[in-house]
Amino acid sequence: MRLPVNSPRRSWRCSVLAVLLLPLLAEGAQPAALRPGQLWRDVARNPINAHGGGVIFHQGLYYWYGTHKIEGLSEKTHADGGVHLYASRDLVAWHDQGMVLRLDGDENQDLTHECNFDRPKVVYHDASRQFVLYFKLYLRGHGTRVGFVGVATSASPSGPFIYRHKFLGGNSPEGTGDFAMFKDDNGDLYHLTVRKPDKAFVIGKMREDYLLPADRYVVCAGVPEKTEAPAVIKREGRYWMLASGSTGWAPNAARSFSATSLVGPWTDHGNPCAGVNPHNGLGPELTYGGQSTYIFKVEGASDAWIACFDINKPDHPYDSLHVWLPISFDGGRMAIPWRDQ
């Protein structure tokens, strides 16, 4: 079932935990809660195939974009198929909206099946009323030494997205790796990322049209080298970042930071995780077996945020799992303890 894009906005008057436990509206045999670290199915009972992505809210609906993984392939055999989209009214029941960008070009094109493609993020550009999609892109046959950022646009959050171009960020001929796209209160957009090859964490402002970097990148003071998988929000006038270390597909300890300016200095608050994922026995030292991908706000709820992680399975990426957990801000730091549901 395709969820209509003009569905009415729901009225939210509840805490984040209540949101996680909302009963469904005629969605069939769906779980009535999020269960982190377990297989998550859409309303048609198919595994949700959206990895390393992000969630936006538009006109009453949440849109979840992620990398589509091809069943039976590994990360070494080019499992990436493009961007898969799901939509929901309540964050629990997700309707498959199909592929909104495909890696189906011929071998001379950037978006061919044998490119490496990861971590799609979507931002709305108010002036043009366009949705802009960004993603990590390593060209076919060139390995991962040079990391591009790909850009695609659509007039609708449900796509399809049209590929525009790629760019090298970080003022480096080798580009960048994992990144966050952060839209500030005044509409300015920033690209926060780990730079290749020195692994410094840098920030660059995007042009007014969001399509290319506008300025030279600068190093974010206080963020250590080899900080990957960033997710950035602004809360009560302060910027907060969730990130990871750099260990490839293997999990490591999460990192958290805050600052009054995006360029820093950032204050290191350490690992925000606590508790153990009972499904794999992994605790905060390995971020429950996952890696951060995104943070989004629960619309209509007071100070309610959800952190998204992927439990990556590089040998069988189609079977990778999702971990969504509510965030609290206690004692001047970010806290993301484990919850079974």
N, C-alpha and C positions, 0 to 999 in steps of 0.2 A: 504493500500500500504506500502510495506517495502522499506525504503530508502536504496539504495545501499551504502555499506561502502566505495566503491572506487570512490565516486562522486568527481568531480573536485573542487578544492578550489576556493571559490569566492574571488574576489579582493575587499578589503574594503578601501575606501578613504572617510570616512565620520565621522561625530561626533556621539556620542552615541544617541542623540535625533533623528538624521536622521536614524540611525539603527532601532530605535524603530518604525519608520514610513515607513520602506521599503515596497514597493509594492511586492506582491507575484508573483511567477513564475508559472502560470498555476495551482494554487492550489484550484480552485473552489471558492465556496462562503465562503472564509475565511476573517476575519477582517484584514485590512492592518496596524493595530497598536496593541500594547499591551494595554490592558485596565485593570489596576490593580483592584483587588477586585471584578471582575466580573467572571462569569463562563468562563473558558478557554477550548476550544475544540480542538482536533487534526484535521488533514485534513479529517478524515472520519466522523467528526462531533460528536465524542464521547468525553465526559469530560476527560481531562488529569488526569490520576490517578497515580500521582507520588508525594508523600508528604514527607516533611522533608528531602529532598535529596540534590543533587548538580549537577553541570554541568561541563563537561570537553570538551576540544576542541582537536580533533585528525584528522589529514589528511583531513582538510577542512570541517569537520562536528562537530557540537555540539551534545553532548550526555547528556541527562537529565535522571538521575537515581533518583528514589524516592520509598517510600513505597507504595505498592499496597494495597488499602483499599477495603474490601469486602462489597459490597452494602447490606444494611439491618442490619448490625451488628454495635455495638458500641465499644468504646475502652474497656469497661468492659466485652464485650462478644467476645473478640479476633478478631478484625477486620483486623489484619495484615495478608497479604497473601504472602509477599515476595517483591522482587525488580522488578519494572516495568520500562522499558526503552523506551525513545522517542529520535528521532534524527531530526536535522534540519540543513539547510544551512543558515538560515537568522534570527533565534531566534524568529520568529513569527509563521511560519507554522511548526508544529511538526508531524512527522510520528511515529505511534505506532510500536515499534520494539518487543513488547511482553514481557513476563516475562523472566528475566535472572537468577533469583534465586527464588526458591519456598519453602514455608514452608509446605511441604507435607510429611515429614518423619513420622514414627510411633511414638507413645508416649514415646518410650525409646530413641529417638534421640533428639539432640539439636534443630534442625530446624523442629519442629512439629507445627501443626496449632495453638495449644494452648500456644505457647511461646509468649512473647511480643517482638516486633521487631521494630526498629525505626532508623531514621536518617542515611541512607546509604550514604557513600562517597567513591569515586573511585580515586585512584592515579596510575599513570603509573610508573613502575619500569624499568628504562632504560637498566640496565645490562641484566636482564632476559627477557626483552620485554614482561612482564606480566602486566596485569591490576589487581590491588589489591583492593578489596572491603572490607570496614569496616562498621560495624553497631552495634548499641546498641542491646544487647540480654539479656533478662530475661527469665530464664528457666521455662518450663511448670510446673505449680503447686507450684512455689516458690515465687510468688509475685514479688515485685520490690526492695526488700532490698539489694540483691546482683546483681550488674550490670556488666555484661561481655561485652567485645568487641569481636564480631565475625569477622572472616577473611575468605575471599573466593578469588579465583584467576581465571583468564581467559587469554588466549592468544589473545583474540579479545575484543575490547570495547563493542561489541554487544553480548558478552557472548556465551554460557552459562557460569556462574561462578560456580566453584566447591568449596564447603565448605571445609576449611582446619582444623580449630580449633577455640577455643575461648581463651581469656586471661583476667586476672584481672589487670587493670591498677591502677596507683596511689599509688602503694605500700600499698594497703589496702585490707584486706580480704573481704571487701564489694564492692570493685571495684569502678567504676566511672559511671557518668551519661552522659549528653550531651557533645559532643566533636567536635573538628576540627582536621583534619589531614593536616598539613602544610608541603609542600615540598619546601625547601630553594633552593637558586640558585646553590649551590654545590651538590644538590641531597640528602642531609640529610633530613630525614622525622621526624616530631615531632607530638606527640599526646598531644593536649591541651584540658583540660577537668576539670569538676567539680568532686571532689573526694567525695566518700561516706565514713563515714556518716557525716563528719565535714563540708562539703560544701566548702572546700578550693579550689581555682582554681590553678591547677598544670600543669606541663609540663614534658614530658618524651621523650627522643630520642629513635627512633626505630632502630632495627638492620639494617645492610646494606641490608639484603634481604627484609626488611619492614614487616616481618611476626610476629615479637614479639618485645616488648620493650627491649632495650639494656642496659639502665642505670636506676638508681633510679630516681624517679620523685622528682621535687623540686617545691616549691610554687612560683608562679609568683608574684613578688613584685609589689604592686600598684593596683592589681586587687582584688576588695572586694569579700568576701565570698558570696555564693549564686549567682554567675555569671554563667548563663547557655546559651545554644544555641550559642556558639561562631562561628564566621566566620573570618578567618585571611587571609590577603594578605600582600605583600611587594610592596611598591611603593617608588621609588626614594631613595632606601636605608633605608627606615623606615618601620617598621611593623605597621599595623593597624588592629584593631579588633572591630568587631560589635558583640554585645551580648545582653542578656536580664537578667532580674531578675528571681527569682524562685517563681512562683505562680501556678505550675502545668499546666493544660491545659488553664488556664485563662490568658489573655494578661496582660502585664505590660509595663512600660517605657523601651525603648531601652537604651543601654549603648554603648559608644564608647571609645576606648583607642588607644594610639600609644606609640611606644618604639623603641629604637635603638638595643635592644636585646630581644629575645623571653622570657627570664627569667625575664626581667624587669630591672629597674623599669618602669612600664607602667604609662603613664600620662592619667588621666581620663578627657575626653573632654565632658562628659555629654551626653545628649540625642541628636542624630543627626537629629531627625525627626521634621517636621514642616508641618502644614496644617491638613486638615480633610478628611477622607475617606467619600465621600458623600453617599456611599451605606449602611453604618451602623452608620454614625455620630460620629465615634471615631477618635480622634486626636492623637498627639504625646504622651500624657500621657499613652495611651494604644497601642502605635505603630500601629495605624490604625486598631486595632483588631487582629494583627498578631504577629508572633514571628520569629526572624531571623533564617535562615537555611544555607545560603551560600552567598559568593561573588565570581563573576568571571569576568575576563577581556574580553572585546569585541575585538576579534582578528583583527589586522590591523588598528584599530582606535587609535588615540592618547589619552592616559590617560583616557580611557573610561571603567567604571566599572559598574556592575549591582548588586544590593543587592536583595536577594530573601527572602521572608517571606511567612509563611503559616498562613492563618486564620483558626485555628483549630476548629473543631466542634466535640467534643468527643462523643456526643450522636449519631451523624450521620457523622462519619469521611469520608465516601465516598463523602460527599457534601462539604468538606473543600475546601477553595479557595486559590488562589495564588496571591501574590503581588510582582511584580518585578518593581524596581525603579532605575533610574540612580543615581550614587553617584558623588558629586563634593567635591573638597577639597579646601575650601575657608578660608583664615585667619588662617591657621594652624589647621583646624579641619575638620572632616568628616560631610557632610551635605546630607541628604536624604529627601528632601521635597516631599510632595504628588504631583502626577500628574495624571490627569484623563486619559491621554493616552500618 
